[in-house]
Each structure stands twice: as structure tokens, then as C-alpha cells.
């Protein structure tokens, strides 16, 4: 939606007090956004289910204002302010304060930036999505579906018995400076540095970068992030690598990702794999994605969970099909293991559990009365997409 209100921008103090004054009037700001909600029965692995109306199934609901001013010679001053909200309750942000004295989601949680752009690329400062997050949503069929994308659950959202690799980190960085190159022969690079702004801890910061290639239906990406944070004594850090591949065969587009994240504070390593596809159908798409996390730790027993989901425009038909609904089941088995840190283990403890869902169909693995793994009936879960 385009506004008819005129806008004059003066961009100041972007870098070392250097400013630029807009000397040409440009079209007014653009108001943009998305409202996403779904209803159904929601259940994570190892948890009970709830009948819900929730916000942000396929994309987190948000709104924003963005614009630019022509400064001449191909140079533009740009700005972008974007905030999350929850369509089911009307509340601002993605989440409330988890405890007294702990802040909830910031108001412009998606993006708050000002910068310059031109033939040489773009330079922005403010709150910006990290290159690792952008790479994650570009190379999985669900993109930024925080509820339905398996890799999103395994990397950021969490809520399952195995912790998400980046649960302590946000998808955007505060106090960030970012440069993104123009596309050259299908290649684009981005580099981001975020200041920690912690007194007596000048080493606290976040660094993230990515290199992406997209040409003739083939896509590839390598992304890196290093988050150094302050602790009671000294500083610790988490390092993450993420690689992605995709190929568009026109009738189907394939996706694959692999991530490795190391958290030295807990001597913990996460290895996350994801594969999926997208099939165009009747003006929409059939999406499928599988994700798994074999997690290991020298100080605690962790379990990895597999998740497969098939959201599509034919979910209602699948829900009514007994041959689909009644045969969803797990095929993997837990590996025998000793307790981590025990004298007899000698190795890092690890294990596997399974959890399969078809959009809407979810087999819930659980152990009951010592009789081993049992599966409840699949639960239907629909999304307005």
C-alpha cells in the first residue's frame, strides 16, 4: 500500500558523524506487512497437545514502513522499520516478558535500520536480521514458518525435549553494521558486525556473514556466525556454520541444509540436517521438509528428534484418508547409551528419538509403563495459508 504523504529525509550520523541531505523528493513511504494465523491441534514432540488459534504459522505476522530518498548519482538514503505482532491476540511482539524484570520482545523486533544503497551494494546500521537467519529461510521450503518449518524449530524456536541450537540468540542483531554486495554472476555476499556495548567486555560482539549463489535454478549458500557473550567470569562464545543447497526442476524444487553449532560454555555441539521439496500445484504449493538434530554433550544426556511435515492445499483430503492418517509411524529406534558423565561411559552421550508428522498428522513417541515406545493416533492440524 503506497502513501501519498510527501517525505523528506535527512540522514545524519550514519558513520563517524558523516551525514547526507536529501536533495530530491522521492515517493512517500511504503506501508507493508503480513497477517498470518492458523487454527487446529498443536503438539510438539514429547509434549501434550492443545487446540489453538495461533499467530504466525507460515510466516510471523508483522508490519513495517520503508522508504528511500534519491541523493543523486545512483546513491539513495534508505530506512526500514518493522514490528512483529500476534494476530490471535492483537499483542505486540512475538512474545511477552518471560519473568518479572525480564523484557519481552522489542517493539521494532524485525528490523529498525537506516542506511545507504547504490550500485556498489548497501550499507545499513541498526537492528538487522543476521546472514545466518536469512540463509536458513532461503534454503528450506517453509522459509520463515516458525511453527511448521522443522529447521526453524531445531535452530531457533525450540520447545521440544532437545534444545534449539540458537535458542539463546535472536534472528536479528542489535547495534549492527551490515554491508551487502550487489549480485555479480549469481553471487552475493553479506557481512555483519554487531557491537556488544557491554562495559569491561569489549570482546562481546556478534559477527555473521554469508555467501550465496543463485543462477539457472541452482542455489547454494554458506553462512557463518560467531556470538561472543559475557558470563560471570570472562567471556564465552557460540560458533555456527550453515550450508544450503537448492535446485529448481520447475516441476519440483529440492532443498537441503546442514548446520553445525558449538557452544563452548556447555561443551555442547549441535548438528542439524534438513531436506525438503516444494511442488507447484493449482496456483499453490505442496511443501515437505524433514529435519533432525543428533545432539551431544559431555555434561548432559540429550536426544535428537526427527520431524517431517507436509503442509499443502490438500490437507483436508489427507485428514479424511484413513490410509494416510492411520499409518504414520516412526521407523527409527533409540540407541543404547549410558548416562553422560558416568565413570563407565568414557564418551559423549547421545541418542535418537523419532517424531513424524504429516502437516497435520503427528505421531507422538512416548514411553509408558516400561513397555517401550508407543504412538498416539495422529492429530489433525490445519493452517490458513
LUMMAR-993889 format. One record per residue (C-alpha): residue number from 0; residue in one letter; y, z, x. Coordinates in steps of 0.001 Angstrom, whole numbers, plus 500000, padded with zeros to 6 digits. Layout:
{num = NUM; residu = a; Y = Y; Z = Z; X = X}
...
# end
This chain:
{num = 0; residu = x; Y = 500000; Z = 500000; X = 500000}
{num = 1; residu = x; Y = 503324; Z = 498946; X = 501515}
{num = 2; residu = x; Y = 506539; Z = 500903; X = 501026}
{num = 3; residu = x; Y = 509901; Z = 499188; X = 500500}
{num = 4; residu = x; Y = 511812; Z = 502006; X = 502173}
{num = 5; residu = x; Y = 513505; Z = 500915; X = 505422}
{num = 6; residu = x; Y = 512598; Z = 502818; X = 508560}
{num = 7; residu = x; Y = 514475; Z = 503128; X = 511848}
{num = 8; residu = x; Y = 512637; Z = 504739; X = 514716}
{num = 9; residu = x; Y = 513928; Z = 506303; X = 517880}
{num = 10; residu = x; Y = 511010; Z = 507083; X = 520185}
{num = 11; residu = x; Y = 512030; Z = 509737; X = 522703}
{num = 12; residu = x; Y = 510452; Z = 511878; X = 525392}
{num = 13; residu = x; Y = 507200; Z = 509951; X = 525456}
{num = 14; residu = x; Y = 506791; Z = 510044; X = 529219}
{num = 15; residu = x; Y = 508936; Z = 512138; X = 531568}
{num = 16; residu = x; Y = 511820; Z = 512081; X = 529169}
{num = 17; residu = x; Y = 511963; Z = 508300; X = 529046}
{num = 18; residu = x; Y = 512969; Z = 507037; X = 525603}
{num = 19; residu = x; Y = 513365; Z = 503716; X = 523881}
{num = 20; residu = x; Y = 515682; Z = 502971; X = 520985}
{num = 21; residu = x; Y = 514561; Z = 500600; X = 518288}
{num = 22; residu = x; Y = 516971; Z = 497754; X = 518012}
{num = 23; residu = x; Y = 515276; Z = 495608; X = 515419}
{num = 24; residu = x; Y = 514436; Z = 496641; X = 511902}
{num = 25; residu = x; Y = 510733; Z = 496330; X = 511021}
{num = 26; residu = x; Y = 508862; Z = 496587; X = 507740}
{num = 27; residu = x; Y = 508603; Z = 500092; X = 506312}
{num = 28; residu = x; Y = 505726; Z = 502494; X = 506918}
{num = 29; residu = x; Y = 502256; Z = 501788; X = 505576}
{num = 30; residu = x; Y = 500566; Z = 504414; X = 503453}
{num = 31; residu = x; Y = 496781; Z = 504182; X = 503802}
{num = 32; residu = x; Y = 493694; Z = 506256; X = 503094}
{num = 33; residu = x; Y = 490251; Z = 506570; X = 501576}
{num = 34; residu = x; Y = 488776; Z = 508831; X = 498887}
{num = 35; residu = x; Y = 485037; Z = 509426; X = 499223}
{num = 36; residu = x; Y = 482865; Z = 511675; X = 497053}
{num = 37; residu = x; Y = 479183; Z = 511918; X = 496184}
{num = 38; residu = x; Y = 477037; Z = 513932; X = 493825}
{num = 39; residu = x; Y = 473386; Z = 514873; X = 493984}
{num = 40; residu = x; Y = 470982; Z = 517322; X = 495572}
{num = 41; residu = x; Y = 471865; Z = 518142; X = 499151}
{num = 42; residu = x; Y = 469426; Z = 519601; X = 501660}
{num = 43; residu = x; Y = 469383; Z = 519829; X = 505444}
{num = 44; residu = x; Y = 466225; Z = 520278; X = 507477}
{num = 45; residu = x; Y = 464838; Z = 523787; X = 507255}
{num = 46; residu = x; Y = 467376; Z = 524830; X = 504610}
{num = 47; residu = x; Y = 467367; Z = 525268; X = 500859}
{num = 48; residu = x; Y = 468865; Z = 522648; X = 498589}
{num = 49; residu = x; Y = 471910; Z = 522725; X = 496351}
{num = 50; residu = x; Y = 473126; Z = 520472; X = 493555}
{num = 51; residu = x; Y = 476593; Z = 519439; X = 494670}
{num = 52; residu = x; Y = 479666; Z = 517325; X = 494210}
{num = 53; residu = x; Y = 480912; Z = 516958; X = 497774}
{num = 54; residu = x; Y = 483590; Z = 515025; X = 499572}
{num = 55; residu = x; Y = 483145; Z = 512617; X = 502453}
{num = 56; residu = x; Y = 479604; Z = 511295; X = 502121}
{num = 57; residu = x; Y = 480041; Z = 507848; X = 503658}
{num = 58; residu = x; Y = 483490; Z = 508465; X = 505145}
{num = 59; residu = x; Y = 485627; Z = 511575; X = 505412}
{num = 60; residu = x; Y = 488392; Z = 511446; X = 502808}
{num = 61; residu = x; Y = 491793; Z = 511038; X = 504433}
{num = 62; residu = x; Y = 495279; Z = 509656; X = 504010}
{num = 63; residu = x; Y = 497918; Z = 508631; X = 506505}
{num = 64; residu = x; Y = 501211; Z = 506973; X = 507305}
{num = 65; residu = x; Y = 501503; Z = 504468; X = 510127}
{num = 66; residu = x; Y = 504096; Z = 502023; X = 511309}
{num = 67; residu = x; Y = 505765; Z = 500339; X = 514230}
{num = 68; residu = x; Y = 509166; Z = 499117; X = 515356}
{num = 69; residu = x; Y = 509774; Z = 495914; X = 517275}
{num = 70; residu = x; Y = 511550; Z = 496675; X = 520541}
{num = 71; residu = x; Y = 511660; Z = 493079; X = 521731}
{num = 72; residu = x; Y = 509776; Z = 491164; X = 524439}
{num = 73; residu = x; Y = 506464; Z = 491939; X = 522714}
{num = 74; residu = x; Y = 506954; Z = 495724; X = 523001}
{num = 75; residu = x; Y = 506524; Z = 497929; X = 519926}
{num = 76; residu = x; Y = 507037; Z = 501634; X = 519280}
{num = 77; residu = x; Y = 504194; Z = 502958; X = 517100}
{num = 78; residu = x; Y = 503327; Z = 506105; X = 515203}
{num = 79; residu = x; Y = 500355; Z = 507258; X = 513136}
{num = 80; residu = x; Y = 499950; Z = 510479; X = 511135}
{num = 81; residu = x; Y = 496670; Z = 511015; X = 509270}
{num = 82; residu = x; Y = 495243; Z = 514046; X = 507456}
{num = 83; residu = x; Y = 491822; Z = 514913; X = 506027}
{num = 84; residu = x; Y = 491257; Z = 516334; X = 502562}
{num = 85; residu = x; Y = 488327; Z = 517199; X = 500291}
{num = 86; residu = x; Y = 488102; Z = 515136; X = 497120}
{num = 87; residu = x; Y = 485738; Z = 517594; X = 495424}
{num = 88; residu = x; Y = 488209; Z = 520499; X = 495514}
{num = 89; residu = x; Y = 491535; Z = 518976; X = 496493}
{num = 90; residu = x; Y = 491722; Z = 521273; X = 499513}
{num = 91; residu = x; Y = 493429; Z = 520088; X = 502676}
{num = 92; residu = x; Y = 491435; Z = 519522; X = 505847}
{num = 93; residu = x; Y = 487706; Z = 519224; X = 506464}
{num = 94; residu = x; Y = 487020; Z = 522963; X = 506421}
{num = 95; residu = x; Y = 488615; Z = 526343; X = 505704}
{num = 96; residu = x; Y = 489054; Z = 529200; X = 508119}
{num = 97; residu = x; Y = 485562; Z = 530487; X = 509008}
{num = 98; residu = x; Y = 486804; Z = 534057; X = 509513}
{num = 99; residu = x; Y = 489998; Z = 536124; X = 509302}
{num = 100; residu = x; Y = 492264; Z = 535270; X = 512202}
{num = 101; residu = x; Y = 490404; Z = 532030; X = 512928}
{num = 102; residu = x; Y = 492387; Z = 528907; X = 511992}
{num = 103; residu = x; Y = 490945; Z = 526274; X = 509696}
{num = 104; residu = x; Y = 491347; Z = 522540; X = 510110}
{num = 105; residu = x; Y = 494765; Z = 521439; X = 511348}
{num = 106; residu = x; Y = 496889; Z = 519533; X = 508832}
{num = 107; residu = x; Y = 497029; Z = 516168; X = 510616}
{num = 108; residu = x; Y = 493476; Z = 516619; X = 511816}
{num = 109; residu = x; Y = 492537; Z = 512952; X = 512021}
{num = 110; residu = x; Y = 495457; Z = 511687; X = 514083}
{num = 111; residu = x; Y = 499026; Z = 512557; X = 514995}
{num = 112; residu = x; Y = 500421; Z = 510239; X = 517629}
{num = 113; residu = x; Y = 503389; Z = 508241; X = 518862}
{num = 114; residu = x; Y = 503265; Z = 505538; X = 521488}
{num = 115; residu = x; Y = 503983; Z = 502046; X = 522742}
{num = 116; residu = x; Y = 501961; Z = 498844; X = 522335}
{num = 117; residu = x; Y = 502263; Z = 495376; X = 523769}
{num = 118; residu = x; Y = 500347; Z = 492520; X = 525403}
{num = 119; residu = x; Y = 499227; Z = 494966; X = 528106}
{num = 120; residu = x; Y = 497480; Z = 497275; X = 525584}
{num = 121; residu = x; Y = 498571; Z = 500555; X = 524012}
{num = 122; residu = x; Y = 499675; Z = 503947; X = 525279}
{num = 123; residu = x; Y = 499670; Z = 506932; X = 522889}
{num = 124; residu = x; Y = 500231; Z = 510667; X = 523081}
{num = 125; residu = x; Y = 499364; Z = 513391; X = 520578}
{num = 126; residu = x; Y = 496134; Z = 514217; X = 518729}
{num = 127; residu = x; Y = 493705; Z = 511313; X = 519140}
{num = 128; residu = x; Y = 490042; Z = 510544; X = 518414}
{num = 129; residu = x; Y = 488026; Z = 510640; X = 521621}
{num = 130; residu = x; Y = 486499; Z = 507420; X = 523012}
{num = 131; residu = x; Y = 483027; Z = 509022; X = 522741}
{num = 132; residu = x; Y = 483527; Z = 509583; X = 518999}
{num = 133; residu = x; Y = 484828; Z = 506036; X = 518474}
{num = 134; residu = x; Y = 481815; Z = 504636; X = 520323}
{num = 135; residu = x; Y = 479442; Z = 506755; X = 518217}
{num = 136; residu = x; Y = 480773; Z = 505433; X = 514907}
{num = 137; residu = x; Y = 480904; Z = 501813; X = 516129}
{num = 138; residu = x; Y = 477231; Z = 501652; X = 517112}
{num = 139; residu = x; Y = 475422; Z = 503216; X = 514182}
{num = 140; residu = x; Y = 475059; Z = 501603; X = 510744}
{num = 141; residu = x; Y = 476598; Z = 504578; X = 508918}
{num = 142; residu = x; Y = 479757; Z = 504556; X = 511055}
{num = 143; residu = x; Y = 481696; Z = 507771; X = 510287}
{num = 144; residu = x; Y = 479440; Z = 509075; X = 507491}
{num = 145; residu = x; Y = 479476; Z = 512758; X = 508404}
{num = 146; residu = x; Y = 476898; Z = 513595; X = 505678}
{num = 147; residu = x; Y = 474452; Z = 510688; X = 505823}
{num = 148; residu = x; Y = 474577; Z = 509454; X = 509453}
{num = 149; residu = x; Y = 471748; Z = 511101; X = 511421}
{num = 150; residu = x; Y = 473505; Z = 510810; X = 514795}
{num = 151; residu = x; Y = 476664; Z = 512352; X = 513318}
{num = 152; residu = x; Y = 474591; Z = 515367; X = 512224}
{num = 153; residu = x; Y = 472913; Z = 515664; X = 515613}
{num = 154; residu = x; Y = 476099; Z = 515266; X = 517666}
{num = 155; residu = x; Y = 478865; Z = 516912; X = 515616}
{num = 156; residu = x; Y = 478094; Z = 518291; X = 512160}
{num = 157; residu = x; Y = 475084; Z = 520500; X = 512834}
{num = 158; residu = x; Y = 473843; Z = 522834; X = 510099}
{num = 159; residu = x; Y = 470200; Z = 522273; X = 510991}
{num = 160; residu = x; Y = 467966; Z = 524657; X = 512965}
{num = 161; residu = x; Y = 468707; Z = 522688; X = 516129}
{num = 162; residu = x; Y = 472378; Z = 522966; X = 517071}
{num = 163; residu = x; Y = 474529; Z = 519848; X = 517269}
{num = 164; residu = x; Y = 475271; Z = 518787; X = 520835}
{num = 165; residu = x; Y = 479057; Z = 518663; X = 520359}
{num = 166; residu = x; Y = 479362; Z = 521221; X = 517555}
{num = 167; residu = x; Y = 481917; Z = 523216; X = 519570}
{num = 168; residu = x; Y = 484066; Z = 520127; X = 520160}
{num = 169; residu = x; Y = 486177; Z = 518253; X = 517663}
{num = 170; residu = x; Y = 486047; Z = 514499; X = 517226}
{num = 171; residu = x; Y = 489719; Z = 514373; X = 518244}
{num = 172; residu = x; Y = 491532; Z = 515914; X = 521199}
{num = 173; residu = x; Y = 494851; Z = 517727; X = 521101}
{num = 174; residu = x; Y = 497597; Z = 517252; X = 523708}
{num = 175; residu = x; Y = 496080; Z = 513914; X = 524704}
{num = 176; residu = x; Y = 497370; Z = 510867; X = 526559}
{num = 177; residu = x; Y = 495400; Z = 507664; X = 525978}
{num = 178; residu = x; Y = 495525; Z = 504123; X = 527283}
{num = 179; residu = x; Y = 493559; Z = 501294; X = 525628}
{num = 180; residu = x; Y = 493378; Z = 497867; X = 527231}
{num = 181; residu = x; Y = 493671; Z = 494596; X = 525325}
{num = 182; residu = x; Y = 490430; Z = 492698; X = 524672}
{num = 183; residu = x; Y = 489534; Z = 490415; X = 527579}
{num = 184; residu = x; Y = 486453; Z = 488175; X = 527227}
{num = 185; residu = x; Y = 484997; Z = 490645; X = 524724}
{num = 186; residu = x; Y = 485641; Z = 493702; X = 526926}
{num = 187; residu = x; Y = 487882; Z = 496634; X = 526069}
{num = 188; residu = x; Y = 488318; Z = 499916; X = 527935}
{num = 189; residu = x; Y = 489924; Z = 503189; X = 526920}
{num = 190; residu = x; Y = 490798; Z = 506268; X = 528960}
{num = 191; residu = x; Y = 491937; Z = 509604; X = 527529}
{num = 192; residu = x; Y = 493102; Z = 512816; X = 529177}
{num = 193; residu = x; Y = 493823; Z = 515975; X = 527148}
{num = 194; residu = x; Y = 495682; Z = 518928; X = 528630}
{num = 195; residu = x; Y = 494163; Z = 522365; X = 528038}
{num = 196; residu = x; Y = 497524; Z = 524169; X = 528095}
{num = 197; residu = x; Y = 495832; Z = 527452; X = 528999}
{num = 198; residu = x; Y = 497793; Z = 529760; X = 531304}
{num = 199; residu = x; Y = 495999; Z = 530620; X = 534561}
{num = 200; residu = x; Y = 493342; Z = 527995; X = 533730}
{num = 201; residu = x; Y = 494879; Z = 524728; X = 534871}
{num = 202; residu = x; Y = 491412; Z = 523232; X = 535264}
{num = 203; residu = x; Y = 490863; Z = 523439; X = 531490}
{num = 204; residu = x; Y = 491097; Z = 519925; X = 530033}
{num = 205; residu = x; Y = 489191; Z = 517153; X = 528287}
{num = 206; residu = x; Y = 488505; Z = 513729; X = 529773}
{num = 207; residu = x; Y = 486933; Z = 510868; X = 527844}
{num = 208; residu = x; Y = 486565; Z = 507148; X = 528439}
{num = 209; residu = x; Y = 484619; Z = 504150; X = 527191}
{num = 210; residu = x; Y = 483889; Z = 500522; X = 527998}
{num = 211; residu = x; Y = 482956; Z = 498314; X = 525030}
{num = 212; residu = x; Y = 481794; Z = 494713; X = 524836}
{num = 213; residu = x; Y = 481660; Z = 492663; X = 521628}
{num = 214; residu = x; Y = 481147; Z = 488917; X = 521638}
{num = 215; residu = x; Y = 478995; Z = 486386; X = 519768}
{num = 216; residu = x; Y = 477217; Z = 489024; X = 517704}
{num = 217; residu = x; Y = 476228; Z = 491190; X = 520676}
{num = 218; residu = x; Y = 477789; Z = 494586; X = 521282}
{num = 219; residu = x; Y = 477373; Z = 497219; X = 523981}
{num = 220; residu = x; Y = 479189; Z = 500393; X = 524878}
{num = 221; residu = x; Y = 479124; Z = 503138; X = 527498}
{num = 222; residu = x; Y = 481180; Z = 506275; X = 526864}
{num = 223; residu = x; Y = 481738; Z = 509451; X = 528878}
{num = 224; residu = x; Y = 483277; Z = 512822; X = 528087}
{num = 225; residu = x; Y = 483826; Z = 515968; X = 530116}
{num = 226; residu = x; Y = 485204; Z = 519094; X = 528437}
{num = 227; residu = x; Y = 486163; Z = 521974; X = 530725}
{num = 228; residu = x; Y = 486935; Z = 525202; X = 528872}
{num = 229; residu = x; Y = 487895; Z = 528754; X = 529764}
{num = 230; residu = x; Y = 485473; Z = 531675; X = 529470}
{num = 231; residu = x; Y = 485847; Z = 535383; X = 530150}
{num = 232; residu = x; Y = 485303; Z = 534800; X = 533856}
{num = 233; residu = x; Y = 486251; Z = 531387; X = 535210}
{num = 234; residu = x; Y = 485620; Z = 528033; X = 533563}
{num = 235; residu = x; Y = 482603; Z = 526154; X = 532214}
{num = 236; residu = x; Y = 482120; Z = 522585; X = 531155}
{num = 237; residu = x; Y = 480136; Z = 520201; X = 528963}
{num = 238; residu = x; Y = 479403; Z = 516640; X = 530060}
{num = 239; residu = x; Y = 478291; Z = 513885; X = 527686}
{num = 240; residu = x; Y = 477159; Z = 510287; X = 528197}
{num = 241; residu = x; Y = 476638; Z = 507920; X = 525280}
{num = 242; residu = x; Y = 475308; Z = 504365; X = 525354}
{num = 243; residu = x; Y = 475164; Z = 501979; X = 522413}
{num = 244; residu = x; Y = 473805; Z = 498506; X = 521619}
{num = 245; residu = x; Y = 474045; Z = 496236; X = 518589}
{num = 246; residu = x; Y = 473169; Z = 492678; X = 517697}
{num = 247; residu = x; Y = 474104; Z = 490799; X = 514559}
{num = 248; residu = x; Y = 471445; Z = 488295; X = 513437}
{num = 249; residu = x; Y = 473544; Z = 487545; X = 510335}
{num = 250; residu = x; Y = 470664; Z = 488485; X = 508006}
{num = 251; residu = x; Y = 470357; Z = 491880; X = 509700}
{num = 252; residu = x; Y = 472367; Z = 493819; X = 512267}
{num = 253; residu = x; Y = 470483; Z = 496153; X = 514607}
{num = 254; residu = x; Y = 471886; Z = 499313; X = 516206}
{num = 255; residu = x; Y = 470674; Z = 501671; X = 518936}
{num = 256; residu = x; Y = 472223; Z = 504639; X = 520730}
{num = 257; residu = x; Y = 471209; Z = 507217; X = 523311}
{num = 258; residu = x; Y = 473219; Z = 510290; X = 524293}
{num = 259; residu = x; Y = 472741; Z = 512988; X = 526895}
{num = 260; residu = x; Y = 474890; Z = 516110; X = 526827}
{num = 261; residu = x; Y = 474716; Z = 519014; X = 529264}
{num = 262; residu = x; Y = 476280; Z = 522398; X = 528537}
{num = 263; residu = x; Y = 476237; Z = 524424; X = 531735}
{num = 264; residu = x; Y = 477363; Z = 527655; X = 530059}
{num = 265; residu = x; Y = 473983; Z = 527897; X = 528303}
{num = 266; residu = x; Y = 471964; Z = 525821; X = 530774}
{num = 267; residu = x; Y = 471190; Z = 523532; X = 527863}
{num = 268; residu = x; Y = 470599; Z = 519770; X = 527690}
{num = 269; residu = x; Y = 470592; Z = 517600; X = 524560}
{num = 270; residu = x; Y = 469035; Z = 514138; X = 524441}
{num = 271; residu = x; Y = 469818; Z = 512252; X = 521244}
{num = 272; residu = x; Y = 468401; Z = 508880; X = 520181}
{num = 273; residu = x; Y = 469385; Z = 506759; X = 517208}
{num = 274; residu = x; Y = 468242; Z = 503423; X = 515857}
{num = 275; residu = x; Y = 469037; Z = 501608; X = 512652}
{num = 276; residu = x; Y = 469973; Z = 498436; X = 510832}
{num = 277; residu = x; Y = 472348; Z = 497021; X = 508256}
{num = 278; residu = x; Y = 471340; Z = 494245; X = 505845}
{num = 279; residu = x; Y = 473934; Z = 492395; X = 503726}
{num = 280; residu = x; Y = 472848; Z = 492271; X = 500090}
{num = 281; residu = x; Y = 474668; Z = 491260; X = 496907}
{num = 282; residu = x; Y = 478102; Z = 491992; X = 498264}
{num = 283; residu = x; Y = 476986; Z = 495341; X = 499690}
{num = 284; residu = x; Y = 474714; Z = 496542; X = 502477}
{num = 285; residu = x; Y = 471382; Z = 498270; X = 502847}
{num = 286; residu = x; Y = 471708; Z = 500835; X = 505638}
{num = 287; residu = x; Y = 468978; Z = 502623; X = 507559}
{num = 288; residu = x; Y = 469183; Z = 504953; X = 510527}
{num = 289; residu = x; Y = 466811; Z = 507217; X = 512438}
{num = 290; residu = x; Y = 467955; Z = 509964; X = 514775}
{num = 291; residu = x; Y = 466169; Z = 512539; X = 516891}
{num = 292; residu = x; Y = 467061; Z = 515420; X = 519217}
{num = 293; residu = x; Y = 464468; Z = 516846; X = 521573}
{num = 294; residu = x; Y = 466487; Z = 519847; X = 522768}
{num = 295; residu = x; Y = 465637; Z = 522063; X = 525716}
{num = 296; residu = x; Y = 466969; Z = 525340; X = 527050}
{num = 297; residu = x; Y = 465996; Z = 527772; X = 529745}
{num = 298; residu = x; Y = 467076; Z = 530725; X = 527631}
{num = 299; residu = x; Y = 466011; Z = 529969; X = 524068}
{num = 300; residu = x; Y = 463436; Z = 528106; X = 522042}
{num = 301; residu = x; Y = 464957; Z = 525058; X = 520367}
{num = 302; residu = x; Y = 463495; Z = 522460; X = 518067}
{num = 303; residu = x; Y = 464303; Z = 518824; X = 517600}
{num = 304; residu = x; Y = 464494; Z = 517234; X = 514166}
{num = 305; residu = x; Y = 463929; Z = 513653; X = 513195}
{num = 306; residu = x; Y = 465878; Z = 512247; X = 510279}
{num = 307; residu = x; Y = 465593; Z = 508876; X = 508570}
{num = 308; residu = x; Y = 467834; Z = 507821; X = 505727}
{num = 309; residu = x; Y = 468047; Z = 504661; X = 503650}
{num = 310; residu = x; Y = 471196; Z = 504578; X = 501523}
{num = 311; residu = x; Y = 471568; Z = 501362; X = 499564}
{num = 312; residu = x; Y = 472753; Z = 499872; X = 496318}
{num = 313; residu = x; Y = 469152; Z = 500081; X = 495043}
{num = 314; residu = x; Y = 468846; Z = 503865; X = 495376}
{num = 315; residu = x; Y = 468324; Z = 504275; X = 491642}
{num = 316; residu = x; Y = 465405; Z = 501856; X = 491704}
{num = 317; residu = x; Y = 463846; Z = 503678; X = 494632}
{num = 318; residu = x; Y = 464306; Z = 507005; X = 492884}
{num = 319; residu = x; Y = 462266; Z = 505752; X = 489943}
{num = 320; residu = x; Y = 459478; Z = 504312; X = 492080}
{num = 321; residu = x; Y = 456542; Z = 506716; X = 492431}
{num = 322; residu = x; Y = 455078; Z = 504655; X = 495264}
{num = 323; residu = x; Y = 458212; Z = 505310; X = 497337}
{num = 324; residu = x; Y = 459117; Z = 508784; X = 496233}
{num = 325; residu = x; Y = 455704; Z = 510386; X = 496436}
{num = 326; residu = x; Y = 454652; Z = 509028; X = 499816}
{num = 327; residu = x; Y = 457482; Z = 510145; X = 502012}
{num = 328; residu = x; Y = 455869; Z = 512300; X = 504644}
{num = 329; residu = x; Y = 456115; Z = 513265; X = 508280}
{num = 330; residu = x; Y = 453863; Z = 511801; X = 510944}
{num = 331; residu = x; Y = 454801; Z = 513880; X = 513996}
{num = 332; residu = x; Y = 453370; Z = 517262; X = 514910}
{num = 333; residu = x; Y = 454824; Z = 520234; X = 516765}
{num = 334; residu = x; Y = 453863; Z = 520535; X = 520421}
{num = 335; residu = x; Y = 452232; Z = 523795; X = 521517}
{num = 336; residu = x; Y = 454690; Z = 525906; X = 523504}
{num = 337; residu = x; Y = 455179; Z = 529390; X = 524918}
{num = 338; residu = x; Y = 458318; Z = 531365; X = 524318}
{num = 339; residu = x; Y = 461162; Z = 530324; X = 526566}
{num = 340; residu = x; Y = 461829; Z = 532686; X = 529418}
{num = 341; residu = x; Y = 458394; Z = 534304; X = 529258}
{num = 342; residu = x; Y = 456610; Z = 535020; X = 532507}
{num = 343; residu = x; Y = 453823; Z = 532605; X = 531722}
{num = 344; residu = x; Y = 455937; Z = 529643; X = 530654}
{num = 345; residu = x; Y = 457360; Z = 528571; X = 534000}
{num = 346; residu = x; Y = 459015; Z = 525571; X = 532343}
{num = 347; residu = x; Y = 461777; Z = 524808; X = 529931}
{num = 348; residu = x; Y = 460612; Z = 525410; X = 526383}
{num = 349; residu = x; Y = 460799; Z = 522540; X = 523919}
{num = 350; residu = x; Y = 459201; Z = 521481; X = 520662}
{num = 351; residu = x; Y = 459362; Z = 518888; X = 517897}
{num = 352; residu = x; Y = 459625; Z = 519133; X = 514155}
{num = 353; residu = x; Y = 459926; Z = 516322; X = 511687}
{num = 354; residu = x; Y = 462138; Z = 515630; X = 508751}
{num = 355; residu = x; Y = 462192; Z = 512334; X = 506883}
{num = 356; residu = x; Y = 464403; Z = 511278; X = 504036}
{num = 357; residu = x; Y = 464959; Z = 508074; X = 502156}
{num = 358; residu = x; Y = 468593; Z = 508194; X = 501117}
{num = 359; residu = x; Y = 467890; Z = 510476; X = 498715}
{num = 360; residu = x; Y = 464302; Z = 511273; X = 499385}
{num = 361; residu = x; Y = 463743; Z = 514191; X = 501668}
{num = 362; residu = x; Y = 460524; Z = 515771; X = 502840}
{num = 363; residu = x; Y = 461252; Z = 519331; X = 503841}
{num = 364; residu = x; Y = 458973; Z = 520651; X = 506614}
{num = 365; residu = x; Y = 458273; Z = 524363; X = 506467}
{num = 366; residu = x; Y = 455629; Z = 526859; X = 507490}
{num = 367; residu = x; Y = 454199; Z = 529038; X = 504734}
{num = 368; residu = x; Y = 451631; Z = 531860; X = 504883}
{num = 369; residu = x; Y = 450448; Z = 530721; X = 508275}
{num = 370; residu = x; Y = 448842; Z = 527619; X = 506757}
{num = 371; residu = x; Y = 450834; Z = 525186; X = 508823}
{num = 372; residu = x; Y = 453312; Z = 522524; X = 507795}
{num = 373; residu = x; Y = 453834; Z = 521794; X = 504132}
{num = 374; residu = x; Y = 456151; Z = 519337; X = 502427}
{num = 375; residu = x; Y = 458013; Z = 519794; X = 499184}
{num = 376; residu = x; Y = 458470; Z = 516973; X = 496712}
{num = 377; residu = x; Y = 461211; Z = 514518; X = 497672}
{num = 378; residu = x; Y = 464630; Z = 515299; X = 496280}
{num = 379; residu = x; Y = 466951; Z = 512666; X = 494833}
{num = 380; residu = x; Y = 470444; Z = 512448; X = 496270}
{num = 381; residu = x; Y = 472929; Z = 509762; X = 495245}
{num = 382; residu = x; Y = 476207; Z = 508655; X = 496746}
{num = 383; residu = x; Y = 479171; Z = 506803; X = 495317}
{num = 384; residu = x; Y = 479729; Z = 504137; X = 497983}
# end
